[in-house]
Amino acid sequence: MDILSSINDGILTLEFNRPERKNAITAEMYQLMADALNDAEGNADVRAILIVGKPEIFTAGNDLEDFMKNAPSSGAIEDRAVYKYMMALSGSTKPIVAAVSGNAVGIGTTLLMHCDLVYAADNAKFSMPFVQLGLCPEFGSSLLLTQIAGYPRAAEKLMLGEAFGAQEALEMGLVSKVVPVAELLAFAEGQATKLVALPASSIRVTKELMKAARKAPVSEAIAAENIHFGKMLSAPEAREAFMAFFQKRKPDFKQFS
Ligand SMILES: C/C=C/C(=O)SCCNC(=O)CCNC(=O)[C@H](O)C(C)(C)COP(=O)(O)OP(=O)(O)OC[C@H]1O[C@@H](n2cnc3c(N)ncnc32)[C@H](O)[C@@H]1OP(=O)(O)O
């Protein structure tokens, strides 16, 4: 299974488990995670959610082969598994803890902005190389990163798309704390266990209140991003970027005006 899902002691753990492809996320993986999150909504036994990868890799983001195969022209965005996953994540009423070690690329970084507690190992590396792929920010990152980090820093990360480390992520407010990689999982599990022991109703209301002001703007940003992202995914710039990645060469964007 490319996603490992388990419920223990009140914690639903979702683990990326496709290390041979750097945990790149396929439509099937998004769907599995969406289903698990939606099931958790109606399951009072789940009192916290934990999202983890492997010590050496969180996720390489969306599977680029999937991007090439599944042009977005085929159907509405709302029917796509990635959309269902991100809506389930951002709309979850349960507290969500993410533990990031290694690379968190593209949606691997975007998804963190929809979690509540985000812990990074000292080997974590974040990047949103949407522009490098001929794409644009997705699932609210154009708004959320600007709010979290301020415009100039967000512009640097979203326009240049260069990777940055755990310490910088902490300084900019993207993560809650940095811990040594060997201690990350136990630490994150400990934090999730604390959430499980607290009154679920208080956690629920606190989360709702904290997210209330950003709910409508985030929905609007996601809708606007989707319009562009869908078109850009089938444009020649993105095709060139995907081909270049698999051919292990630099993309040639100068051929496009
Ligand atoms: C809506 C969502 C949007 C997004 O998420 S956009 C972001 C999409 N993701 C990317 O652009 C990241 C692409 N991957 C990378 O940049 C690198 O990988 C890493 C930095 C994550 C790791 O680099 P290294 O440790 O050198 O590993 P490796 O040799 O590049 O990858 C090992 C195998 O994994 C495959 N792979 C890696 N990432 C993806 C991916 N995103 N989609 C499909 N396959 C991927 C490779 O091709 C290769 O395979 P083989 O061993 O056969 O050469």
The ligand as a Gaussian input file, in Angstrom:
#p B3LYP/6-31G(d) Opt

LIG

0 1
 C       -1.051000      19.806000      -7.241000
 C        0.326000      19.383000      -6.898000
 C        1.436000      20.031000      -7.356000
 C        2.813000      19.545000      -7.041000
 O        3.056000      18.775000      -6.122000
 S        4.047000      20.136000      -8.060000
 C        5.539000      19.338000      -7.491000
 C        5.832000      18.061000      -8.238000
 N        7.054000      17.461000      -7.726000
 C        8.289000      17.712000      -8.198000
 O        8.478000      18.480000      -9.117000
 C        9.410000      16.990000      -7.521000
 C       10.137000      16.078000      -8.456000
 N       11.168000      15.308000      -7.740000
 C       12.340000      15.846000      -7.349000
 O       12.611000      17.012000      -7.519000
 C       13.334000      14.898000      -6.733000
 O       12.938000      13.591000      -6.991000
 C       13.536000      15.045000      -5.217000
 C       14.233000      16.394000      -4.931000
 C       12.223000      14.980000      -4.461000
 C       14.449000      13.890000      -4.728000
 O       15.615000      13.868000      -5.505000
 P       16.533000      12.535000      -5.514000
 O       16.785000      12.109000      -4.115000
 O       17.729000      12.839000      -6.367000
 O       15.643000      11.383000      -6.163000
 P       15.326000      11.137000      -7.725000
 O       16.422000      10.315000      -8.325000
 O       14.998000      12.426000      -8.400000
 O       13.968000      10.274000      -7.629000
 C       13.969000       8.863000      -7.384000
 C       12.914000       8.252000      -8.304000
 O       11.655000       8.812000      -7.962000
 C       11.066000       9.389000      -9.125000
 N       10.326000      10.596000      -8.740000
 C       10.725000      11.568000      -7.899000
 N        9.795000      12.507000      -7.786000
 C        8.768000      12.119000      -8.573000
 C        7.506000      12.687000      -8.870000
 N        7.089000      13.853000      -8.307000
 N        6.693000      12.031000      -9.724000
 C        7.064000      10.858000     -10.280000
 N        8.265000      10.265000     -10.016000
 C        9.099000      10.901000      -9.186000
 C       12.236000       9.765000     -10.037000
 O       11.822000       9.854000     -11.389000
 C       13.196000       8.638000      -9.777000
 O       12.805000       7.537000     -10.569000
 P       13.941000       6.619000     -11.265000
 O       14.678000       5.948000     -10.149000
 O       13.153000       5.668000     -12.128000
 O       14.829000       7.545000     -12.072000

